[in-house]
Amino acid sequence: MTIPAELPQGRTRLAGKVALVVGGGSIGPGWGNGKAAAVLYALEGAKVLVVDLRREAAEDTVGIIAGAGGTAAAAVGDATDEAAVAGFVKSCTDTYGRIDVLHNNVGGQGTGRSLKTITVADWNATLARNLTSAMLSCRAVVPVMEAQGGGSIINVSSISSLRHLNVPTAVYAAAKGGLNEFSKNIALQHASNGVRVNCVLPGYIDTPFIRRNIGGRPNYEVKGFKSPDEYSAARNQIIPMRRMGTAWDVAYACLFLASDESSYITATTIVVDGGVTATCPGV
């Protein structure tokens, strides 16, 4: 779907539920994946704790939810820090009494794109951001879910976990591949206690993240393009649907997994990519 001009009308698909969204802010103006998911969960009736490393980003999302008549609170925390994770999980249970949905959106690449650029520091930081963060929050939340009779965990991965994308993404791909298998493993360990764990794998999504600066330079320039429009056009062209996805495309896939409509789905991945991973480069 395209980015909505107005917030969509909810259908109470998460009525009575509590959602903890880790990485629920946005890196810049517009709709990031975590921000859209947090807002959509609230529009569908959930009470939402929005966690972000930057308070202003979390509070921006909470403000949108409050303006739409929803219920949300903001928390600040580093998802890669064990004590911080324990803190915002406790904050969620203290505030809302339970956690029905855990949404892990924290991630991103580092400098280790190819073998010659990998440093141990970057390797550790990128795995911490994309994989350790999810492990820490899952480890803290699963006992809460089991005690209350179940819940749904959605870990946001990437299509780079499935295939090479014709550009080097070595460390990021390793981390996201690990996230898929970690999620599958814990899903099977806790399925009998009502805890479901699945991954959503976005493809090329048009979010503020792709317009960020990297090392003081615009992302499009780092990628070898002369303007944001040229970069966007190149990304659109490689997608069978001829457009990048939006954060709302990703959010609706997450909503399905968060809701009871997916009550028999666990230990799997849902690809949201406009058909990219079904293609093969031509000659």
Stockholm file with secondary structure:
# STOCKHOLM 1.0

chainA/1-283         MTIPAELPQGRTRLAGKVALVVGGGSIGPGWGNGKAAAVLYALEGAKVLVVDLRREAAEDTVGIIAGAGGTAAAAVGDATDEAAVAGFVKSCTDTYGRIDVLHNNVGGQGTGRSLKTITVADWNATLARNLTSAMLSCRAVVPVMEAQGGGSIINVSSISSLRHLNVPTAVYAAAKGGLNEFSKNIALQHASNGVRVNCVLPGYIDTPFIRRNIGGRPNYEVKGFKSPDEYSAARNQIIPMRRMGTAWDVAYACLFLASDESSYITATTIVVDGGVTATCPGV
#=GR chainA/1-283 SS CCCCSSCCCCCCTTTTCEEEEETCSCSSSSCCHHHHHHHHHHHTTCEEEEEESSHHHHHHHHHHHHHTTCEEEEEECCTTCHHHHHHHHHHHHHHHSCCSEEEECCCCCCSCSSGGGCCHHHHHHHHIIIIIHHHHHHHHHHHHHHHHTCEEEEEECCGGGTSCCSSCCHHHHHHHHHHHHHHHHHHHHHGGGTEEEEEEEECSBCSGGGGCEETTEEHHHHTTCSSHHHHHHHHHHTSTTSSCBCHHHHHHHHHHHHSGGGTTCCSCEEEESTTGGGCCCCC
#=GC SS_cons         CCCCSSCCCCCCTTTTCEEEEETCSCSSSSCCHHHHHHHHHHHTTCEEEEEESSHHHHHHHHHHHHHTTCEEEEEECCTTCHHHHHHHHHHHHHHHSCCSEEEECCCCCCSCSSGGGCCHHHHHHHHIIIIIHHHHHHHHHHHHHHHHTCEEEEEECCGGGTSCCSSCCHHHHHHHHHHHHHHHHHHHHHGGGTEEEEEEEECSBCSGGGGCEETTEEHHHHTTCSSHHHHHHHHHHTSTTSSCBCHHHHHHHHHHHHSGGGTTCCSCEEEESTTGGGCCCCC
//
